[in-house]
């Protein structure tokens, strides 16, 4: 016997795919806002990771990340610095 309501099954599958897509987008945005390892590894590692991601997305652009200063700063300032570099 066939499904008496095939369109309902198709709609449910489409909704599940859409939910998975939205979850992926939201997860990516959360990682961009507060990168993994930011609190544990510090601002220098977070900035370096940001540049690595730029290189992957924009291989034609040139970017470097060097830190010669001690970047031990308050967490709120470190996050502000990260966001500034991220937007640049």
CNS distance restraints for C-alpha pairs under 8 A (distance, minus, plus):
assign (resid   5 and name CA) (resid   9 and name CA) 6.97 0.50 0.50
assign (resid   6 and name CA) (resid  10 and name CA) 6.33 0.50 0.50
assign (resid   7 and name CA) (resid  11 and name CA) 6.03 0.50 0.50
assign (resid   8 and name CA) (resid  12 and name CA) 6.19 0.50 0.50
assign (resid   9 and name CA) (resid  13 and name CA) 6.26 0.50 0.50
assign (resid  10 and name CA) (resid  14 and name CA) 6.13 0.50 0.50
assign (resid  11 and name CA) (resid  15 and name CA) 6.08 0.50 0.50
assign (resid  12 and name CA) (resid  16 and name CA) 6.23 0.50 0.50
assign (resid  13 and name CA) (resid  17 and name CA) 6.28 0.50 0.50
assign (resid  14 and name CA) (resid  18 and name CA) 6.15 0.50 0.50
assign (resid  15 and name CA) (resid  19 and name CA) 6.07 0.50 0.50
assign (resid  16 and name CA) (resid  20 and name CA) 6.27 0.50 0.50
assign (resid  17 and name CA) (resid  21 and name CA) 6.26 0.50 0.50
assign (resid  18 and name CA) (resid  22 and name CA) 6.16 0.50 0.50
assign (resid  19 and name CA) (resid  23 and name CA) 6.10 0.50 0.50
assign (resid  20 and name CA) (resid  24 and name CA) 6.25 0.50 0.50
assign (resid  21 and name CA) (resid  25 and name CA) 6.37 0.50 0.50
assign (resid  22 and name CA) (resid  26 and name CA) 6.13 0.50 0.50
assign (resid  23 and name CA) (resid  27 and name CA) 6.03 0.50 0.50
assign (resid  24 and name CA) (resid  28 and name CA) 6.19 0.50 0.50
assign (resid  25 and name CA) (resid  29 and name CA) 6.26 0.50 0.50
assign (resid  26 and name CA) (resid  30 and name CA) 6.18 0.50 0.50
assign (resid  27 and name CA) (resid  31 and name CA) 6.31 0.50 0.50
assign (resid  28 and name CA) (resid  32 and name CA) 6.26 0.50 0.50
assign (resid  29 and name CA) (resid  33 and name CA) 6.20 0.50 0.50
assign (resid  30 and name CA) (resid  34 and name CA) 6.19 0.50 0.50
assign (resid  30 and name CA) (resid  35 and name CA) 7.72 0.50 0.50
assign (resid  31 and name CA) (resid  35 and name CA) 4.73 0.50 0.50
assign (resid  31 and name CA) (resid  36 and name CA) 6.34 0.50 0.50
assign (resid  33 and name CA) (resid  83 and name CA) 7.87 0.50 0.50
assign (resid  34 and name CA) (resid  38 and name CA) 6.99 0.50 0.50
assign (resid  35 and name CA) (resid  46 and name CA) 6.75 0.50 0.50
assign (resid  37 and name CA) (resid  41 and name CA) 5.35 0.50 0.50
assign (resid  37 and name CA) (resid  42 and name CA) 7.31 0.50 0.50
assign (resid  37 and name CA) (resid  46 and name CA) 7.18 0.50 0.50
assign (resid  38 and name CA) (resid  42 and name CA) 5.18 0.50 0.50
assign (resid  38 and name CA) (resid  43 and name CA) 6.29 0.50 0.50
assign (resid  38 and name CA) (resid  45 and name CA) 7.39 0.50 0.50
assign (resid  38 and name CA) (resid  46 and name CA) 5.60 0.50 0.50
assign (resid  41 and name CA) (resid  45 and name CA) 5.92 0.50 0.50
assign (resid  41 and name CA) (resid  46 and name CA) 7.34 0.50 0.50
assign (resid  42 and name CA) (resid  46 and name CA) 6.40 0.50 0.50
assign (resid  43 and name CA) (resid  47 and name CA) 6.03 0.50 0.50
assign (resid  43 and name CA) (resid  71 and name CA) 6.86 0.50 0.50
assign (resid  43 and name CA) (resid  78 and name CA) 5.89 0.50 0.50
assign (resid  43 and name CA) (resid  79 and name CA) 7.59 0.50 0.50
assign (resid  43 and name CA) (resid  82 and name CA) 7.05 0.50 0.50
assign (resid  44 and name CA) (resid  48 and name CA) 6.18 0.50 0.50
assign (resid  44 and name CA) (resid  67 and name CA) 6.95 0.50 0.50
assign (resid  44 and name CA) (resid  71 and name CA) 6.73 0.50 0.50
assign (resid  45 and name CA) (resid  49 and name CA) 6.10 0.50 0.50
assign (resid  46 and name CA) (resid  50 and name CA) 6.18 0.50 0.50
assign (resid  46 and name CA) (resid  82 and name CA) 7.36 0.50 0.50
assign (resid  47 and name CA) (resid  51 and name CA) 6.37 0.50 0.50
assign (resid  47 and name CA) (resid  65 and name CA) 7.24 0.50 0.50
assign (resid  47 and name CA) (resid  82 and name CA) 6.35 0.50 0.50
assign (resid  47 and name CA) (resid  85 and name CA) 7.47 0.50 0.50
assign (resid  48 and name CA) (resid  52 and name CA) 6.30 0.50 0.50
assign (resid  48 and name CA) (resid  65 and name CA) 5.80 0.50 0.50
assign (resid  48 and name CA) (resid  66 and name CA) 7.98 0.50 0.50
assign (resid  49 and name CA) (resid  53 and name CA) 6.25 0.50 0.50
assign (resid  50 and name CA) (resid  54 and name CA) 6.36 0.50 0.50
assign (resid  50 and name CA) (resid  86 and name CA) 6.81 0.50 0.50
assign (resid  51 and name CA) (resid  55 and name CA) 6.27 0.50 0.50
assign (resid  51 and name CA) (resid  63 and name CA) 6.75 0.50 0.50
assign (resid  51 and name CA) (resid  64 and name CA) 6.94 0.50 0.50
assign (resid  51 and name CA) (resid  65 and name CA) 6.58 0.50 0.50
assign (resid  52 and name CA) (resid  56 and name CA) 6.44 0.50 0.50
assign (resid  53 and name CA) (resid  57 and name CA) 6.33 0.50 0.50
assign (resid  54 and name CA) (resid  58 and name CA) 5.64 0.50 0.50
assign (resid  54 and name CA) (resid  59 and name CA) 7.73 0.50 0.50
assign (resid  54 and name CA) (resid  63 and name CA) 7.89 0.50 0.50
assign (resid  55 and name CA) (resid  59 and name CA) 5.07 0.50 0.50
assign (resid  55 and name CA) (resid  61 and name CA) 7.12 0.50 0.50
assign (resid  55 and name CA) (resid  62 and name CA) 7.60 0.50 0.50
assign (resid  55 and name CA) (resid  63 and name CA) 7.17 0.50 0.50
assign (resid  67 and name CA) (resid  71 and name CA) 7.97 0.50 0.50
assign (resid  73 and name CA) (resid  77 and name CA) 6.53 0.50 0.50
assign (resid  73 and name CA) (resid  78 and name CA) 6.14 0.50 0.50
assign (resid  74 and name CA) (resid  78 and name CA) 6.10 0.50 0.50
assign (resid  75 and name CA) (resid  79 and name CA) 6.13 0.50 0.50
assign (resid  76 and name CA) (resid  80 and name CA) 6.23 0.50 0.50
assign (resid  77 and name CA) (resid  81 and name CA) 6.07 0.50 0.50
assign (resid  78 and name CA) (resid  82 and name CA) 6.14 0.50 0.50
assign (resid  79 and name CA) (resid  83 and name CA) 6.21 0.50 0.50
assign (resid  80 and name CA) (resid  84 and name CA) 6.23 0.50 0.50
assign (resid  81 and name CA) (resid  85 and name CA) 6.27 0.50 0.50
assign (resid  82 and name CA) (resid  86 and name CA) 5.96 0.50 0.50
assign (resid  83 and name CA) (resid  87 and name CA) 6.08 0.50 0.50
assign (resid  84 and name CA) (resid  88 and name CA) 6.20 0.50 0.50
